[in-house]
Amino acid sequence: MKKIYNLFLVAILFCATTIKSQTVGTLTFKIGETSHSATYSGTKRCFAVWIEQNTTGTTWVYTKSLIVKGKGTPSNHIPTWKTSSASDVTGISSTSTLTWTAGALQTATWDGKNVSGAIVADGNYRVAIEETWDHGTSGTKVAYFPFTKGATVVNTTPTDASFTGITLAWAPTLAADAFVKGPEVVVYPIPSKGIFNIDFKSDVKNIQVIDMNGKVVYNEEVTEATSASTKNVDLSRFDAGFYMMNISDNNGTSTYKLVLEK
């Protein structure tokens, strides 16, 4: 039984990777409307806002729809939203009137979490919007407003001919589950008989190894660990088991789980 348990732990730790930055924060997006045809007004006029990963050729929805408004069934009149948020369409048939009075803004907020309630990794995202106000493509608008989710404050005022008063603000907050991005490295092999290789993708300042009792067993200030270089760390003198390797730069720390075999 003990052997099976150890193999199970090794399997979990074998694919250990860097902890990705997951900054906690709030995105606030506001948008108004310029003058459009009123043909659909009060009947089947629809509008939706959601968040996507901003990757060329990829449309992956991270959130439930932040706003869905309109008469009739929105999924019939805003097809991009329907396709992009397929898992969020079921049961939605809004009957709320979509009105855009002079100076009025639609406001959407996002807490940086996906549909499962987990904080998503930092990176490039975009606010996606779609509105239909008339028959045909001339009365339908799909627009995207990119931003970077991370530890840096974002305040932008995008422009679009079909809308007005657009503001996009990402405000990061400090929290216990918010990680600061550390250096990019690759550690291998895992498991190892004693020698662990570190391929540096960026500059590094310190390497520290901690055993399962919390004791620092290896600590080194690094002076020449620059991008595209490699360093070996010898842990062969220590007992077999599990260790944590912290690799730090001036911005933060990346943590790796190591398996030492004898």
ZIBELBEL-V262664 format. One record per pair of residues at least 24 apart in sequence whose ideal C-beta (glycine too) atoms are under 7 Angstrom apart, sorted by the first residue. I is the first residue (numbers start at 1). J is the second residue. Records with the same first field share a line. If there is no record, write none. Layout:
I: J, J
//
This chain:
10: 191, 259
13: 190, 242, 257, 259
14: 190, 191
16: 190, 256, 257
18: 254, 256
19: 179, 254, 255
20: 121
21: 121, 122, 150, 179, 180, 181
22: 119, 121, 122, 177, 178, 179
23: 122, 149, 150, 151, 172, 178
24: 112, 119, 172, 173, 175, 177, 178
25: 112, 170, 171, 172, 173
26: 109, 111, 171
27: 109, 110, 169, 170
28: 107, 109, 169
29: 108, 127, 168
30: 105, 107, 165, 166, 167
31: 105, 106, 129, 163, 165, 166
32: 100, 104, 105, 163, 164, 165
33: 100, 163, 164
34: 162, 163, 164
36: 133, 134
37: 133, 134, 139
39: 134, 135
40: 132, 133, 134
42: 71, 97
43: 71, 72
44: 70, 71, 72, 77
45: 70, 71, 98, 132, 133
46: 70, 74, 77, 78, 98, 131, 132
47: 98, 106, 131
48: 74, 78, 81, 129, 130
49: 108, 127, 129
50: 81, 84, 85, 128
51: 110, 125, 127
52: 84, 125, 126, 128
53: 125
54: 124, 125, 126, 146
59: 84
61: 85
62: 114, 120, 125
63: 110, 114, 115
64: 88, 115
66: 108, 110
67: 106, 108
68: 92, 94
69: 94, 96, 98
70: 94, 98
71: 95, 97
77: 132
78: 130, 132
80: 130, 142
81: 130
84: 128
87: 115
105: 165
112: 149
119: 177
122: 149, 150, 181
123: 149
124: 148
125: 149
127: 168
151: 180
180: 251, 252
181: 251, 252
182: 247, 248, 249, 251, 252, 253, 254
183: 247, 249, 254
185: 247, 254
187: 245, 256
190: 258, 259
191: 259, 260, 261
192: 260, 261
193: 236, 261
194: 234, 235, 236, 260
195: 232, 234, 236
196: 233, 235, 258
197: 230, 232
198: 230, 231, 233
199: 230
200: 225, 226, 227, 229
201: 227
202: 227, 249
203: 227, 249
204: 247, 249
205: 248, 249, 250
206: 248
207: 233, 245, 247
208: 246
209: 235, 243, 245
210: 243, 244
211: 241, 243
212: 241, 242
235: 260
//
